[in-house]
Amino acid sequence: MGAERIGTIGAIASPREVPIRVLVAKPGRYGHARGAKGIVRTLRDAGMEVIYTGLRQSAEQIARAAVQEDVDVVGLSILSGTHLALTRKVALQLRAAGIGDQVMLVVGGTIPDKDIPGLLEAGADKVFITGTPLDEIAMYIGQQAPGNRKQANH
């Protein structure tokens, strides 16, 4: 990730005993990661712990990583036009892993306004369309992430 900083938003994560943990994933076959890497830097600058899975992750891989990393939030970056199907698959896998109601699922990318209700119905808690300021995303996650995680192993 290097030393490049995006924005000067400061520590906007909620006041918790442990930092908010966010898994940022790129599901599907599409290989463009600039937006995902930008949000990773922004969330880290906001005081969150961020795990970036890299490109071309399956729904199963994302759910497994979310469990292993004990995250509060799963963020999907989708630019391929397959956002509805991929969000459904990830939400199903999170539920199958037993954490579907414990983590917040946010989706961002090239998403038409008409698809937002379908994404929310599929299991997304929040949808961020292209052009949403990164600090706005960080602020939302900082304010809306599930409460303090269990203290064990931290």
N, C-alpha and C positions, 0 to 999 in steps of 0.2 A: 504494500500500500504506500510506502514511502512516507515522507514527512509533509506532504502537501496537505494543507488545511482548506476546507471548504466552508466559508462563512465564519462568522464570529458570534455564534449564538450562545456560547457559554454552556454551563451545566444546567440544562433545563429538565433533566430527569426528575421524577418525583422524589421527595425526601424519604428514602427507604434505607433500611439497614444494609441491604445488599443492592448492587446496581441491577437495573433491568437488563435481562439477557434476551437478545434478539438474534434469531437465526434468519439470515437473508439467503434466499435460494432462487435459482434460475431453473424452473422446471421446463421440461420439454426439450425440443431439438434445436431451438434457436440459439445462436452463439454470441449475441451482442451483450456486453456486460457493463458498458460505461455508466448507465443509470444506477445499476446495482452497486457498483463500486463507489459512486458518489454518495448514495444513501448510507453505505457502510461507514465512510469517513464522517459524514454528518452525525450519525448516531453515536459514534465513538467520541466525537468532539463534544457531544451533549452529555457525556458521562455514562453511556451505556456500554455493556459488554456485547460485542457483536461477533457472531460466527458466520462466516461466509462460506457457503458450500461449493461455490464454483458453478461452472456451466453444466447444462444437460443432465439435471438431476431428475430421477424418477420420483413419483409420489411416495413410494416406499422408502427410498433413500432419505427424503426430506423428513418424513415422520420418524424414522429411526434416529436421525441426527437430532431432531427436536427432543426426543426422549433422552438420548445419551448426554446431550448438553444441558438438560434441565432448563429449557428456555421458557420465558414468559410470553414471547411473541414470535410468530413465524411470519416473515414478510416474503411474499412472492413477487418477483419482477418478471413480467410477461409482456413480450413485445410481438409475439408471433401470431396473434389473432385467435389463439386456442385457449384464451383465458377462462372461458366458462368451463370447458372440459377439464382443464388442468386444476382449476380451483376446486371443482367437485372431487376430483381424485385425491388431492391433498387433504381436503377436509375429511373425506371418508377414511383415509389412512390414519389421520390424527385421531379420529374417533376409535378406529380399530386398535390403535396403540394405547387407548385408554386416557388420552390427554386432550381430546377434542373440546371438552368443556373447561379445561384448565389453562389453555393458551389462547391468546388473541391472534386471529388470522387476518393479516392485512395484505391487500393486493395492489400493485401499482404497475403502470405501463401504458401501452397504447390501447386504451379501452374506450369504446364509444359510450356516450351517456346512456343510450338505450340498453346497454348490457349491465349496467350497475345493479338494477334490481335482481337480475338473474344471479349475479355474483354474490349478493347478500343472501339470496335464497339458497345458494349452493354451499354457504358456510362462511363466507368472508364477513368479518366484523366491520371492515372499513375498506373503501376503494379510493385510490389516489390516481387521478388521470394524469397523462403527460402534461407537464407544465406546472404541476403543483410544486410550490417552493419546498425545497428539502427541509428547511427549518420548520415549516408548517407540519411536515410529516413527523419530525422528531418531537415537536411540541405535543402533537396528538398522542403519540406513543408514550411519551413521558407522563402525560396526564391520565391516559386510559388503560395502561397496562395493568394486568391483574395485580392484586395486592402482594405484599411481601411473600417471597418464595420461602420455602422451608430453609432453615438455617444450616442444616447438616451439610457437610462437605464444602462449606464456603468460608 
